[in-house]
């Protein structure tokens, strides 16, 4: 301090430091008020084996609390991975001292680890958005297991009644030095025969695992009509269908006569209890055919629990005639059964559809 009103050097330095300290402290206090939103917990680790190992779906709740001295509004909830679904919180207002819950549904990986992040956008905006880190952990070592599997195998022929053959490839991860895990295949239709055999040498991987390739041979007869009854193929371990194999997608063999008309995908598998957050589930199927097919001449038929409509193609892919929009409620009725969606030319008086989409309900 000084007696003449002019600070000496030491006093001047002291006053300057005091001013800088006070200004820095006030800024911290303001920042603390402006970012006084908290999330609990801010980090979650979920293991696949915590509960039922066959169930990959989990639900968790995140609490957001306003510990500031101003009101905030949550305008958006975003996730960094499709494996995480967040229930919308748009236009949720958080007055001072109040909390709300954000409900999340995550799908765990079968193996390995996956990190995802959920971010909350607010108004007014925060310098650092609120976020929650999720670590999803599957089984560290699931072998044997299926790595890749075909879900649709077209069995296409030119002449009705002619014998047709085709092949597909299945890849597995198994323990090095072990017997082959898959021993065969079976089908639910007498009109279709299948055979499964090891194909190619083992590919050596780390941690004592190998990748094995199996060749699935399929044979049957070309149907008299455009489409024949579909067949389901089951993979065998020993002489029975194993639970681990049962977890994977079904293999469908689709007998058909060669035609300009085909749907992609031609089989839709839906879960009776769908984990989607939305109350309505939507699927798209591409219909290919002659380029000059007018959309207004096509008629679509579907089971009563399905809502199906046709719309012009989303893009200009060659021979893409229409896109079929398939909608159904998240909870499929108990009395609903496997069926089909058919699309035909309305002007043709024929019971045979030009396009057929098979529906399979997974219980």
C-alpha positions, -999 to +999 in steps of 0.1 A: +000+000+000+011+036-004+006+069+014+009+093-015-018+076-037+009+063-061+017+026-054+053+016-050+065-014-070+059-041-044+024-028-035+015-025-072+025-060-079+005-072-049-027-053-059-023-066-095-021-102-083-051-097-060-072-084-089-062-113-112-071-138-084-105-123-078-113-122-115-103-158-119-123-169-089-155-151-102-151-167-136-150-201-121-181-194-101-200-183-132-189-213-152-200-236-123-235-221-124-238-223-162-228-260-163-246-272-132-263-301-149-252-336-138-257-371-151-257-401-128-241-424-135-218-408-161-202-442-170-218-476-171-203-510-178-226-538-188-216-575-191-234-600-212-232-626-185-246-604-158-281-620-163-294-643-189-265-649-214-289-656-243-305-621-239-285-594-255-308-566-247-306-544-215-324-513-202-308-487-180-319-453-167-298-422-165-307-394-140-302-358-151-302-332-123-302-294-126-279-281-098-276-247-114-295-215-107-312-214-141-338-235-160-325-257-188-344-275-216-332-308-231-336-305-269-320-337-282-306-371-272-281-387-296-261-419-295-229-428-312-239-464-321-271-481-335-267-506-306-281-479-283-316-465-284-326-435-263-362-426-255-368-390-268-365-362-242-371-333-266-387-303-250-381-316-215-377-287-191-356-289-160-362-262-134-337-255-108-332-284-084-353-309-104-343-342-121-355-364-150-347-399-162-335-409-196-343-445-205-318-463-227-320-497-244-287-513-254-278-544-274-247-561-262-221-577-286-219-614-285-182-612-281-156-586-274-161-550-262-178-520-276-178-484-263-207-461-271-216-426-259-250-409-252-250-371-255-277-347-243-281-313-261-295-285-240-309-250-244-291-228-235-261-248-248-233-260-225-197-255-233-192-292-228-224-312-236-236-337-210-227-373-220-227-408-206-201-434-215-213-470-220-190-500-222-207-530-235-189-563-229-199-596-246-184-630-238-146-628-241-143-662-256-173-678-274-159-707-294-172-725-312-195-700-328-209-691-362-192-661-379-211-658-412-242-676-424-264-672-455-300-663-446-314-667-482-304-694-507-323-690-541-328-724-558-336-712-593-343-732-624-356-727-659-379-757-665-406-769-641-396-802-624-359-800-634-333-808-607-314-778-595-283-775-573-265-747-556-240-741-528-234-716-500-206-711-475-207-710-436-178-698-416-172-706-379-147-699-352-136-730-333-108-742-311-076-753-327-071-791-327-108-798-319-132-819-339-153-801-364-182-785-345-208-787-373-215-823-384-243-819-408-275-801-419-312-810-421-343-795-437-380-794-429-391-802-464-389-835-483-387-816-516-353-801-506-321-820-497-290-805-480-255-817-472-228-799-451-191-807-454-159-791-442-143-770-470-107-757-472-081-758-445-083-742-411-072-706-408-050-702-377-060-673-355-048-659-322-057-673-287-059-709-299-088-704-323-092-713-360-116-702-387-133-731-405-153-730-437-181-754-444-199-758-478-236-763-477-249-781-508-286-777-516-307-795-542-343-796-552-367-793-581-378-762-600-414-754-590-442-756-616-454-721-606-433-690-600-425-700-565-423-732-545-426-738-508-396-724-489-375-747-469-357-740-436-323-755-431-310-764-396-273-769-387-264-799-366-239-807-339-238-845-337-273-856-345-292-827-331-297-790-334-275-773-308-286-743-287-257-722-297-265-728-334-302-720-327-293-684-317-282-675-352-303-664-382-324-690-400-313-703-434-341-703-460-340-721-493-363-704-518-373-726-549-383-705-578-385-704-616-362-680-633-381-647-638-377-611-644-394-604-611-377-608-578-377-592-543-348-583-521-350-595-494-375-622-503-378-634-467-386-611-437-380-625-402-397-605-375-396-609-337-429-614-319-416-591-291-397-565-311-372-545-290-377-514-311-384-482-292-410-471-318-445-486-316-444-492-353-417-512-371-409-504-407-391-526-432-383-519-469-382-545-497-370-537-532-390-551-561-371-557-594-388-564-627-393-551-663-383-515-666-416-503-681-437-516-652-463-489-642-467-486-605-504-480-606-510-515-621-495-533-591-516-547-563-502-557-529-518-582-505-507-589-470-519-605-437-542-584-416-515-575-391-493-561-418-497-528-435-480-528-469-479-502-496-458-495-527-439-463-535-417-452-564-381-464-562-358-444-539-331-444-566-325-452-602-311-487-599-315-508-630-349-527-632-360-514-598-397-512-602-409-501-567-401-501-530-425-521-508-430-504-474-439-530-448-452-518-414-464-537-384-469-530-347-441-536-323-461-562-305-472-588-331-506-604-323-505-638-305-526-654-333-504-641-361-486-669-381-461-672-409-474-660-442-465-640-473-469-606-489-477-609-526-475-583-554-491-589-588-503-571-618-539-561-612-549-566-649-538-602-649-563-628-637-538-651-620-535-666-586-497-666-589-479-635-576-453-618-596-434-610-564-435-629-532-421-619-498-422-647-472-429-637-436-414-657-407-423-649-371-396-656-346-410-663-311 
